[in-house]
């Protein structure tokens, strides 16, 4: 698979699942990080590591996520608080294009 095909596949997954993969129809949902890696397994095969942490607090569930590229660079995907009624942004969320550009720039030259 060519790098452009991989990015196109990831973009399509985000667009097709925008009700789950986006927050406010604009930002990449950190809760969806592990699902993106499942839907585009080539990312894990190439060495991208998507990690998500969930912590219970008195106010609800705090979810954070990041992606680590094969070269060790990290992209923070942001943090959300789910209080049972609302989704509250705790730390700046990432745009889907920022995530896709990060992946594209970190792709190995040959795969």
VEXKESE-388388 format. One record per residue: residue number from 1; x, y, z of N, C-alpha, C in turn; residue in one letter. Coordinates in pm, whole numbers. Example, Ala and Ser with C-alpha at 12.3 -4.5 7.8 and 13.67 -1.06 7.14 Angstrom:
<atoms>
<atom 1,<1319,-569,780>,<1230,-450,780>,<1320,-330,780>,A>,
<atom 2,<1285,-225,708>,<1367,-106,714>,<1290,3,787>,S>,
</atoms>
This chain:
<atoms>
<atom 1,<85,-118,0>,<0,0,0>,<89,124,0>,X>,
<atom 2,<58,217,-86>,<133,342,-95>,<94,435,20>,X>,
<atom 3,<185,526,59>,<152,620,166>,<22,698,141>,X>,
<atom 4,<1,740,17>,<-122,815,-12>,<-246,728,5>,X>,
<atom 5,<-234,600,-29>,<-347,508,-12>,<-377,487,136>,X>,
<atom 6,<-273,479,217>,<-291,461,361>,<-361,583,423>,X>,
<atom 7,<-318,701,386>,<-379,824,438>,<-523,835,389>,X>,
<atom 8,<-548,800,263>,<-683,803,209>,<-773,706,285>,X>,
<atom 9,<-722,588,315>,<-800,489,390>,<-834,543,530>,X>,
<atom 10,<-736,600,598>,<-760,655,732>,<-861,770,726>,X>,
<atom 11,<-847,856,625>,<-941,968,609>,<-1084,917,587>,X>,
<atom 12,<-1098,813,504>,<-1232,756,478>,<-1293,699,605>,X>,
<atom 13,<-1212,632,685>,<-1262,575,811>,<-1315,687,899>,X>,
<atom 14,<-1240,795,910>,<-1282,909,993>,<-1411,969,939>,X>,
<atom 15,<-1419,986,807>,<-1539,1045,746>,<-1661,954,760>,X>,
<atom 16,<-1642,824,743>,<-1755,730,751>,<-1805,711,894>,X>,
<atom 17,<-1720,737,991>,<-1757,717,1132>,<-1760,849,1207>,X>,
<atom 18,<-1785,959,1137>,<-1771,1091,1199>,<-1857,1110,1323>,X>,
<atom 19,<-1968,1036,1335>,<-2048,1047,1456>,<-1973,996,1579>,X>,
<atom 20,<-1875,906,1559>,<-1795,853,1669>,<-1652,905,1668>,X>,
<atom 21,<-1599,932,1550>,<-1458,969,1540>,<-1433,1119,1556>,X>,
<atom 22,<-1539,1199,1555>,<-1522,1344,1568>,<-1602,1398,1687>,X>,
<atom 23,<-1548,1502,1747>,<-1616,1576,1853>,<-1660,1707,1791>,X>,
<atom 24,<-1785,1742,1812>,<-1842,1865,1754>,<-1824,1869,1603>,X>,
<atom 25,<-1820,1751,1541>,<-1808,1738,1396>,<-1682,1806,1341>,X>,
<atom 26,<-1584,1833,1429>,<-1465,1907,1388>,<-1335,1841,1433>,X>,
<atom 27,<-1326,1800,1560>,<-1201,1753,1619>,<-1198,1601,1627>,X>,
<atom 28,<-1077,1545,1614>,<-1062,1400,1629>,<-1093,1362,1772>,X>,
<atom 29,<-1175,1261,1790>,<-1218,1215,1921>,<-1112,1121,1979>,X>,
<atom 30,<-1046,1158,2089>,<-944,1070,2146>,<-998,933,2186>,X>,
<atom 31,<-1125,924,2214>,<-1186,796,2248>,<-1179,700,2130>,X>,
<atom 32,<-1173,752,2009>,<-1174,673,1887>,<-1034,628,1845>,X>,
<atom 33,<-930,667,1916>,<-792,639,1875>,<-766,490,1853>,X>,
<atom 34,<-808,406,1946>,<-782,263,1930>,<-865,203,1818>,X>,
<atom 35,<-983,256,1793>,<-1067,207,1683>,<-1003,240,1547>,X>,
<atom 36,<-942,359,1535>,<-876,393,1410>,<-764,294,1382>,X>,
<atom 37,<-689,259,1486>,<-580,162,1470>,<-634,24,1431>,X>,
<atom 38,<-753,-12,1481>,<-814,-139,1443>,<-862,-136,1298>,X>,
<atom 39,<-920,-24,1258>,<-976,-11,1123>,<-868,5,1016>,X>,
<atom 40,<-752,55,1056>,<-639,70,963>,<-520,-3,1026>,X>,
<atom 41,<-521,-137,1022>,<-417,-215,1090>,<-277,-190,1034>,X>,
<atom 42,<-269,-138,912>,<-139,-109,854>,<-62,-8,939>,X>,
<atom 43,<-133,79,1009>,<-65,176,1095>,<14,107,1204>,X>,
<atom 44,<-46,9,1270>,<26,-67,1374>,<139,-148,1314>,X>,
<atom 45,<112,-206,1197>,<215,-286,1130>,<338,-202,1097>,X>,
<atom 46,<316,-73,1070>,<427,17,1037>,<493,77,1160>,X>,
<atom 47,<439,47,1279>,<503,92,1401>,<435,208,1473>,X>,
<atom 48,<317,249,1428>,<243,353,1499>,<174,290,1619>,X>,
<atom 49,<182,359,1732>,<122,309,1855>,<19,410,1905>,X>,
<atom 50,<-107,369,1902>,<-214,453,1954>,<-241,410,2097>,X>,
<atom 51,<-236,504,2189>,<-264,468,2328>,<-371,559,2384>,X>,
<atom 52,<-458,498,2462>,<-570,569,2523>,<-572,533,2671>,X>,
<atom 53,<-590,634,2755>,<-603,608,2898>,<-737,663,2945>,X>,
<atom 54,<-799,589,3033>,<-925,633,3094>,<-909,629,3244>,X>,
<atom 55,<-949,737,3309>,<-939,749,3454>,<-1072,797,3508>,X>,
<atom 56,<-1118,732,3612>,<-1241,774,3678>,<-1210,887,3775>,X>,
<atom 57,<-1293,990,3772>,<-1280,1100,3867>,<-1418,1125,3928>,X>,
<atom 58,<-1423,1211,4025>,<-1551,1244,4087>,<-1648,1309,3991>,X>,
<atom 59,<-1595,1363,3881>,<-1679,1433,3784>,<-1717,1346,3664>,X>,
<atom 60,<-1654,1230,3649>,<-1683,1142,3536>,<-1559,1068,3490>,X>,
<atom 61,<-1559,1027,3367>,<-1446,955,3308>,<-1361,1050,3225>,X>,
<atom 62,<-1233,1053,3256>,<-1138,1136,3182>,<-1065,1044,3085>,X>,
<atom 63,<-1072,1078,2956>,<-1008,998,2852>,<-905,1083,2779>,X>,
<atom 64,<-783,1032,2771>,<-673,1097,2697>,<-619,998,2596>,X>,
<atom 65,<-563,1051,2488>,<-503,964,2388>,<-386,1034,2321>,X>,
<atom 66,<-297,950,2267>,<-184,1001,2189>,<-147,894,2087>,X>,
<atom 67,<-71,937,1989>,<-16,844,1892>,<134,867,1889>,X>,
<atom 68,<207,755,1890>,<353,760,1884>,<394,700,1749>,X>,
<atom 69,<472,779,1675>,<519,737,1543>,<635,640,1557>,X>,
<atom 70,<667,567,1452>,<779,474,1456>,<911,541,1494>,X>,
<atom 71,<927,670,1463>,<1050,742,1496>,<1050,796,1639>,X>,
<atom 72,<945,768,1716>,<938,809,1856>,<866,941,1880>,X>,
<atom 73,<835,1015,1775>,<762,1140,1793>,<619,1110,1839>,X>,
<atom 74,<567,1200,1924>,<432,1182,1979>,<341,1296,1936>,X>,
<atom 75,<214,1263,1918>,<111,1362,1894>,<3,1342,1998>,X>,
<atom 76,<-19,1443,2080>,<-123,1440,2182>,<-257,1463,2112>,X>,
<atom 77,<-350,1371,2130>,<-481,1382,2066>,<-582,1455,2154>,X>,
<atom 78,<-543,1488,2277>,<-629,1565,2365>,<-694,1483,2475>,X>,
<atom 79,<-773,1552,2556>,<-838,1490,2671>,<-983,1536,2680>,X>,
<atom 80,<-1071,1440,2710>,<-1213,1468,2728>,<-1258,1422,2865>,X>,
<atom 81,<-1358,1490,2919>,<-1426,1447,3040>,<-1568,1409,3000>,X>,
<atom 82,<-1606,1287,3028>,<-1742,1241,3003>,<-1814,1235,3137>,X>,
<atom 83,<-1910,1325,3157>,<-1977,1331,3287>,<-2112,1261,3288>,X>,
<atom 84,<-2142,1184,3184>,<-2269,1114,3176>,<-2374,1193,3100>,X>,
<atom 85,<-2355,1322,3086>,<-2450,1406,3012>,<-2382,1477,2896>,X>,
<atom 86,<-2261,1523,2920>,<-2190,1606,2823>,<-2049,1553,2799>,X>,
<atom 87,<-1992,1597,2688>,<-1851,1575,2659>,<-1784,1710,2680>,X>,
<atom 88,<-1690,1714,2773>,<-1624,1839,2808>,<-1476,1828,2772>,X>,
<atom 89,<-1430,1919,2688>,<-1289,1917,2647>,<-1204,1964,2764>,X>,
<atom 90,<-1109,1881,2803>,<-1019,1912,2913>,<-886,1967,2864>,X>,
<atom 91,<-841,1917,2751>,<-716,1962,2691>,<-737,1965,2541>,X>,
<atom 92,<-678,2058,2476>,<-699,2083,2334>,<-704,1955,2252>,X>,
<atom 93,<-804,1945,2169>,<-819,1832,2079>,<-748,1860,1947>,X>,
<atom 94,<-723,1754,1872>,<-651,1761,1746>,<-748,1756,1629>,X>,
<atom 95,<-720,1831,1526>,<-798,1822,1404>,<-761,1693,1330>,X>,
<atom 96,<-856,1632,1259>,<-823,1511,1183>,<-709,1534,1084>,X>,
<atom 97,<-705,1650,1019>,<-597,1677,924>,<-461,1683,993>,X>,
<atom 98,<-458,1732,1117>,<-332,1735,1193>,<-284,1593,1219>,X>,
<atom 99,<-376,1507,1258>,<-342,1366,1282>,<-294,1300,1153>,X>,
<atom 100,<-366,1318,1044>,<-328,1255,918>,<-195,1309,866>,X>,
<atom 101,<-171,1438,881>,<-42,1495,841>,<72,1439,925>,X>,
<atom 102,<48,1423,1055>,<148,1365,1145>,<183,1223,1098>,X>,
<atom 103,<81,1144,1068>,<104,1007,1022>,<181,1008,890>,X>,
<atom 104,<137,1091,797>,<201,1095,665>,<348,1134,675>,X>,
<atom 105,<378,1233,758>,<518,1279,772>,<605,1176,841>,X>,
<atom 106,<545,1092,926>,<622,994,1002>,<629,857,935>,X>,
<atom 107,<560,841,824>,<563,712,755>,<705,678,711>,X>,
<atom 108,<743,553,726>,<873,511,673>,<880,541,523>,X>,
<atom 109,<997,573,475>,<1013,609,334>,<971,496,241>,X>,
<atom 110,<998,374,282>,<961,259,200>,<886,160,285>,X>,
<atom 111,<771,119,235>,<697,10,302>,<612,-62,201>,X>,
</atoms>
